[in-house]
Amino acid sequence: MSAIQRIKPYEAKKALTTVINRVAIGKEPIIFESRGKDLAVLISMEQFELLEELLEEQEDRIAIEESEKALADPENQGERIPWERIRDELGL
C-alpha cells in the first residue's frame, strides 16, 4: 500500500474532480490537512461500507461481551424470562 496523500482543502477545491476520481476509482484515501494537522479523510464508498460493516461487527462483539459479563454476575441471577415467552410476547 502506498503512502496516503495529504492535501490542503484549498488544493482539493481547485482539483475536486481529480481528487474524487483518485479516491473513487483509484481507491486512494486522501487526508485533508491544515497547518500540519490532519482534519479529515476522504475514502471511497467501498471502503466506507467496509468500515461500517467492521464497526457494526465490533459493536456486536462488545455487546455480546457485556451481556456475558452481566449474565455471569451473581447480582444478576434474579428471575430469568424464558426465550419462548419473549418470542410470543414480541410475536416472533
VENFEN-V46981 format. One record per helix or strand. SS is the DSSP state (hx for helix, st for strand). FROM is the first residue (numbers start at 1). TO is the last residue. Records with the same first field share a line. If there is no record, write none. Layout:
SS: FROM-TO, FROM-TO
This chain:
st: 5-7, 30-34, 37-42
hx: 9-14, 16-24, 45-72, 74-76, 83-90
